[in-house]
Amino acid sequence: MTAALRTFLFRRRGGERWHWTDVVTWVWLVGGTILMFGPALWLVGSSFKSPAQLAEFPPTILPYVSRTVVVPGQDKPLPLYVVKLDNGETREMAEIRRIGIMAQMVDPAKPTEIVRVNIQSRTPAREIGLALSNYTEPFTHFDFLTYLGNSVFVTAVATLITLITNSMAAFALSKYQFRGRNAVMLLILATLMVPLSVILVPLYSIISAVGLFNSLWGVILPTVATPTGVFMLRQYMLTIPDELMDAARMDKASEWQIYWRIVLPLTAPALAVLAIFSVVWRWNDFLWPLIVLSRKELYTLQVGLNTYAGELNVQWHYILAMTVVTMIPVVLVFVFLQRFITTGIAGSGLK
């Protein structure tokens, strides 16, 4: 298995010699991998850093902390350094105090022998240390669980309503012949060109008029009918043979039964793709919940993360840690539904 994998990875177009296309391919693939996963790895590594570690320059990917040691005769643990002595010997020594450019160092094994060392001759002894409080404190001292519950409710309900409404519209536009069907479809597609910022004010007026301001339903309902979802499902449903519905009608099935028991199960791959898109849209949505919600107990996760950024102080360590937590549900949804993505997108003709 290992030999086969090595053969696959290092297979060359030029046989035994490297062809220029092999070099370009490796550079392209390695560069793409770094661009894709580098920011995510940096985010995860930085989420375990304390504020002091985040302020370090040059920055590091892994969270490092300075090692300390208890020295007999000292009141508190002393920072440990790797010291290069004048005789060329390298030893780990603890710093008692620093005076100007000189530091008083002591070997923990010989606490009575104090050595004066130039600070340029020592480097901090460090080890990997995880600041787990970045993950625990937002749960215990902040309203993170409330924000998480609101986001789960908004995402789950909005995705469920989106699948139902969009599939119904797609079913009507793909399986029924009526006057103006193409015009309705074109009108729906035309709304793809209208950005959210253009309709924010009228949408806000409607939500305020119907009493959904400061309500999670005000976040959910305006976004459930998506032209992308209707188009994708309609294109997929066009591939389902009409003979199946004709046979069902001959068996006295109602139109609802045809939709629910025949068309909807056959559209599962496209529904899975739309569910992934919907989860990502709602989970990461920031602007619309920020406009609709002003009470802190109704904040969704993305709006709640904004509370860690004050006017004078930004708690980056909490923001980074909670950003990692917010990524987990989306990653899990993608992992469990990824096998439907290729089938659903290819079947709907979505590019």
C-alpha positions as CSV (number, residue, x, y, z in Angstrom):
1,M,0.0,0.0,0.0
2,T,2.8,2.4,1.0
3,A,4.8,1.5,-2.1
4,A,1.8,2.0,-4.4
5,L,1.1,5.4,-2.8
6,R,4.7,6.4,-3.2
7,T,4.7,5.3,-6.9
8,F,1.5,7.3,-7.4
9,L,2.8,10.5,-5.8
10,F,6.2,10.5,-7.5
11,R,5.1,9.2,-10.9
12,R,6.7,11.3,-13.6
13,R,5.8,12.1,-17.1
14,G,9.5,12.0,-18.1
15,G,10.0,8.5,-16.8
16,E,13.2,8.4,-14.7
17,R,14.0,12.0,-15.3
18,W,12.0,15.0,-14.2
19,H,10.0,16.7,-17.0
20,W,9.2,20.4,-16.7
21,T,5.5,19.6,-16.4
22,D,6.2,17.4,-13.3
23,V,7.8,20.4,-11.6
24,V,4.9,22.7,-12.6
25,T,2.4,20.2,-11.4
26,W,4.1,19.8,-8.0
27,V,4.4,23.6,-7.5
28,W,0.8,24.0,-8.5
29,L,-0.5,21.3,-6.2
30,V,1.7,22.2,-3.2
31,G,1.0,25.9,-3.6
32,G,-2.8,25.2,-3.9
33,T,-2.7,23.0,-0.8
34,I,-0.9,25.7,1.2
35,L,-3.3,28.4,0.0
36,M,-6.4,26.2,0.8
37,F,-5.4,24.8,4.2
38,G,-2.7,27.3,5.4
39,P,-5.2,29.9,6.7
40,A,-7.3,27.2,8.4
41,L,-4.2,25.7,10.1
42,W,-3.1,29.1,11.2
43,L,-6.5,29.8,12.6
44,V,-6.6,26.5,14.6
45,G,-3.1,27.0,15.9
46,S,-3.7,30.7,16.9
47,S,-6.9,29.8,18.7
48,F,-4.8,28.1,21.4
49,K,-2.6,31.1,21.9
50,S,-2.8,33.6,24.8
51,P,-3.0,37.4,24.0
52,A,0.8,37.6,24.7
53,Q,1.5,34.8,22.3
54,L,-0.7,36.4,19.6
55,A,1.3,39.6,20.0
56,E,4.7,37.9,19.4
57,F,6.8,38.9,16.4
58,P,7.7,37.0,14.3
59,P,4.5,35.0,14.7
60,T,4.5,31.2,15.0
61,I,2.0,28.6,13.8
62,L,2.2,26.5,17.0
63,P,1.5,28.1,20.4
64,Y,4.7,28.3,22.4
65,V,5.1,29.3,26.1
66,S,8.3,30.0,28.0
67,R,9.4,27.3,30.4
68,T,9.8,28.0,34.1
69,V,11.6,26.2,36.8
70,V,11.5,26.3,40.6
71,V,14.9,27.2,42.0
72,P,15.5,26.7,45.8
73,G,15.8,30.0,47.6
74,Q,13.6,31.9,45.1
75,D,10.0,33.0,45.9
76,K,8.5,32.1,42.5
77,P,9.3,30.0,39.5
78,L,12.0,31.6,37.2
79,P,12.0,31.8,33.4
80,L,14.3,29.2,31.8
81,Y,16.8,30.2,29.1
82,V,19.3,28.4,26.9
83,V,22.6,30.1,27.6
84,K,25.8,30.0,25.6
85,L,28.6,30.6,28.0
86,D,32.0,32.2,27.2
87,N,33.7,28.8,27.2
88,G,31.4,27.6,24.4
89,E,29.3,25.5,26.7
90,T,25.4,25.6,26.3
91,R,23.3,25.1,29.4
92,E,19.7,25.7,30.5
93,M,19.7,28.4,33.2
94,A,17.1,30.3,35.1
95,E,17.1,34.1,35.1
96,I,17.0,35.7,38.6
97,R,17.0,39.3,37.4
98,R,18.1,41.5,34.5
99,I,20.1,44.7,34.9
100,G,20.7,46.6,31.6
101,I,22.1,44.3,29.0
102,M,23.4,41.8,31.6
103,A,21.3,39.1,33.3
104,Q,22.0,37.2,36.5
105,M,21.5,33.5,35.7
106,V,21.6,30.4,37.8
107,D,21.8,26.7,37.1
108,P,18.8,25.1,38.8
109,A,21.1,22.2,39.9
110,K,23.5,24.7,41.5
111,P,21.4,27.5,42.9
112,T,24.2,29.2,44.8
113,E,26.4,29.8,41.7
114,I,25.2,33.0,40.0
115,V,26.5,33.8,36.5
116,R,26.4,37.1,34.7
117,V,25.4,36.7,31.1
118,N,24.9,39.1,28.2
119,I,21.2,39.0,27.2
120,Q,22.4,38.5,23.6
121,S,23.8,35.1,24.6
122,R,20.6,33.6,25.8
123,T,17.4,32.5,24.2
124,P,14.1,31.6,25.9
125,A,13.5,27.9,26.5
126,R,10.0,27.3,25.2
127,E,7.6,24.4,24.8
128,I,4.2,24.0,23.2
129,G,1.5,25.3,25.6
130,L,-2.2,25.4,24.8
131,A,-4.4,28.2,26.2
132,L,-7.5,26.0,26.7
133,S,-9.2,28.9,28.5
134,N,-9.8,30.5,25.1
135,Y,-12.4,27.7,24.6
136,T,-13.7,27.3,28.2
137,E,-14.2,30.9,29.3
138,P,-16.6,31.9,26.5
139,F,-18.9,29.1,27.6
140,T,-18.7,29.9,31.3
141,H,-18.5,33.7,31.4
142,F,-20.2,34.8,28.2
143,D,-23.5,34.0,26.5
144,F,-21.9,31.8,23.9
145,L,-24.3,28.9,24.4
146,T,-27.2,31.3,23.9
147,Y,-25.7,32.5,20.6
148,L,-25.0,28.9,19.6
149,G,-28.6,27.9,20.3
150,N,-30.0,30.8,18.3
151,S,-27.7,30.0,15.3
152,V,-28.7,26.3,15.4
153,F,-32.4,27.2,15.5
154,V,-32.1,29.8,12.6
155,T,-30.0,27.5,10.5
156,A,-32.1,24.3,11.0
157,V,-35.5,26.0,10.6
158,A,-34.4,28.2,7.6
159,T,-32.9,25.2,5.8
160,L,-36.0,23.0,6.4
161,I,-38.3,25.8,5.1
162,T,-36.0,26.5,2.2
163,L,-36.0,22.9,1.1
164,I,-39.8,22.6,1.2
165,T,-40.6,25.9,-0.5
166,N,-38.0,25.8,-3.1
167,S,-38.8,22.1,-4.0
168,M,-42.5,23.0,-4.3
169,A,-41.7,25.9,-6.6
170,A,-39.3,23.8,-8.7
171,F,-41.9,21.0,-8.9
172,A,-44.5,23.3,-10.3
173,L,-42.1,25.0,-12.7
174,S,-40.7,21.7,-14.0
175,K,-43.7,19.3,-14.1
176,Y,-46.8,21.5,-14.9
177,Q,-47.5,23.3,-18.1
178,F,-49.2,26.6,-17.6
179,R,-49.2,30.0,-19.2
180,G,-46.4,32.3,-18.1
181,R,-44.3,29.4,-16.7
182,N,-41.1,30.5,-18.5
183,A,-41.8,34.2,-17.6
184,V,-42.0,33.2,-13.9
185,M,-38.8,31.3,-14.2
186,L,-37.0,34.2,-15.9
187,L,-38.4,36.6,-13.2
188,I,-37.0,34.3,-10.5
189,L,-33.6,34.1,-12.2
190,A,-33.5,37.9,-12.6
191,T,-33.6,38.3,-8.9
192,L,-30.2,36.6,-8.8
193,M,-28.8,39.9,-10.1
194,V,-30.2,41.9,-7.3
195,P,-27.8,42.2,-4.3
196,L,-29.0,42.1,-0.8
197,S,-27.8,45.6,-0.1
198,V,-30.3,47.0,-2.6
199,I,-33.3,45.5,-0.9
200,L,-32.2,45.9,2.7
201,V,-34.3,49.0,3.4
202,P,-37.6,47.8,1.9
203,L,-37.0,44.4,3.6
204,Y,-36.4,46.0,6.9
205,S,-39.6,48.1,6.5
206,I,-41.6,44.9,5.8
207,I,-40.1,43.1,8.8
208,S,-40.8,46.0,11.1
209,A,-44.4,46.4,9.8
210,V,-45.3,42.8,10.5
211,G,-43.8,42.8,13.9
212,L,-40.8,40.5,13.3
213,F,-38.2,43.0,14.3
214,N,-36.1,41.6,17.1
215,S,-37.3,38.1,16.4
216,L,-35.5,35.1,15.1
217,W,-38.3,34.6,12.6
218,G,-37.4,37.9,11.2
219,V,-34.0,36.5,10.3
220,I,-35.4,33.2,8.9
221,L,-38.4,34.1,6.8
222,P,-37.1,36.7,4.4
223,T,-34.4,34.4,3.1
224,V,-36.1,31.1,2.7
225,A,-37.1,31.5,-1.0
226,T,-33.8,31.5,-2.9
227,P,-33.7,31.7,-6.7
228,T,-30.5,29.6,-6.7
229,G,-32.4,26.8,-4.9
230,V,-35.4,27.0,-7.2
231,F,-33.3,27.0,-10.3
232,M,-31.1,24.1,-9.2
233,L,-34.0,21.9,-8.1
234,R,-36.0,22.7,-11.2
235,Q,-33.1,21.7,-13.5
236,Y,-32.7,18.4,-11.6
237,M,-36.5,17.6,-11.6
238,L,-36.5,18.1,-15.4
239,T,-34.4,14.9,-15.6
240,I,-37.1,12.9,-13.9
241,P,-39.3,11.1,-16.5
242,D,-42.9,12.4,-16.7
243,E,-44.0,8.8,-17.3
244,L,-43.4,8.1,-13.6
245,M,-46.0,10.7,-12.7
246,D,-48.4,9.5,-15.3
247,A,-48.2,6.0,-13.9
248,A,-48.8,7.3,-10.4
249,R,-51.9,9.3,-11.6
250,M,-53.2,6.1,-13.2
251,D,-52.9,4.5,-9.7
252,K,-55.0,7.3,-8.3
253,A,-52.2,9.1,-6.6
254,S,-52.9,12.7,-5.7
255,E,-50.6,15.5,-6.8
256,W,-49.3,15.9,-3.3
257,Q,-48.5,12.1,-3.1
258,I,-46.6,12.4,-6.5
259,Y,-44.6,15.3,-5.1
260,W,-43.9,13.8,-1.7
261,R,-43.4,10.1,-2.5
262,I,-42.0,10.1,-6.0
263,V,-40.4,13.4,-7.0
264,L,-38.9,14.5,-3.7
265,P,-37.0,11.1,-3.0
266,L,-35.6,11.2,-6.6
267,T,-34.4,14.7,-6.0
268,A,-32.4,13.8,-2.9
269,P,-28.9,14.6,-4.4
270,A,-30.0,18.1,-5.4
271,L,-31.7,18.6,-2.1
272,A,-28.5,17.6,-0.3
273,V,-26.5,20.2,-2.2
274,L,-29.1,22.9,-1.5
275,A,-29.1,21.9,2.2
276,I,-25.3,22.3,2.3
277,F,-25.5,25.7,0.6
278,S,-28.4,26.8,2.9
279,V,-26.5,25.7,6.1
280,V,-23.4,27.6,5.0
281,W,-25.4,30.7,4.1
282,R,-27.5,30.9,7.3
283,W,-24.7,29.8,9.6
284,N,-22.3,32.4,8.3
285,D,-24.8,35.2,7.8
286,F,-23.8,38.3,9.6
287,L,-25.4,41.4,8.0
288,W,-29.1,40.6,8.1
289,P,-29.1,39.3,11.7
290,L,-27.1,42.3,12.7
291,I,-29.9,44.6,11.2
292,V,-32.9,42.7,12.5
293,L,-31.6,41.8,16.0
294,S,-30.8,44.4,18.6
295,R,-31.4,42.4,21.8
296,K,-28.3,40.6,23.0
297,E,-30.1,37.4,24.0
298,L,-31.3,37.0,20.4
299,Y,-27.9,37.3,18.8
300,T,-26.8,34.6,16.5
301,L,-23.2,33.2,16.7
302,Q,-21.7,35.5,14.0
303,V,-23.2,38.6,15.6
304,G,-22.3,37.4,19.1
305,L,-18.6,37.0,18.0
306,N,-18.7,40.7,17.2
307,T,-19.2,41.5,20.9
308,Y,-15.7,40.4,21.6
309,A,-14.4,43.3,19.6
310,G,-14.8,46.4,21.8
311,E,-14.0,50.0,20.9
312,L,-10.6,50.0,22.6
313,N,-9.8,46.3,23.0
314,V,-10.3,43.3,20.7
315,Q,-10.2,39.9,22.4
316,W,-8.6,38.1,19.5
317,H,-7.9,34.9,21.5
318,Y,-11.7,34.5,22.1
319,I,-12.6,35.4,18.6
320,L,-10.2,32.9,17.1
321,A,-11.3,30.1,19.4
322,M,-15.0,30.6,18.9
323,T,-14.4,31.0,15.1
324,V,-13.0,27.4,15.2
325,V,-16.1,26.3,17.1
326,T,-18.4,27.9,14.5
327,M,-16.6,26.1,11.7
328,I,-17.3,22.6,13.2
329,P,-21.0,22.3,12.3
330,V,-20.4,23.4,8.7
331,V,-17.5,20.9,8.3
332,L,-19.6,18.1,9.7
333,V,-22.5,18.9,7.3
334,F,-20.1,18.9,4.4
335,V,-18.5,15.6,5.5
336,F,-21.8,13.7,5.8
337,L,-23.4,15.1,2.6
338,Q,-20.3,15.5,0.4
339,R,-21.1,12.3,-1.6
340,F,-24.3,14.0,-2.9
341,I,-22.4,17.2,-4.1
342,T,-21.1,15.9,-7.4
343,T,-24.2,14.1,-8.3
344,G,-26.5,17.0,-7.3
345,I,-24.5,19.7,-9.1
346,A,-24.0,17.6,-12.2
347,G,-27.6,16.6,-12.4
348,S,-28.9,20.2,-12.0
349,G,-26.5,21.6,-14.5
350,L,-25.2,24.2,-12.0
351,K,-21.8,25.5,-12.8
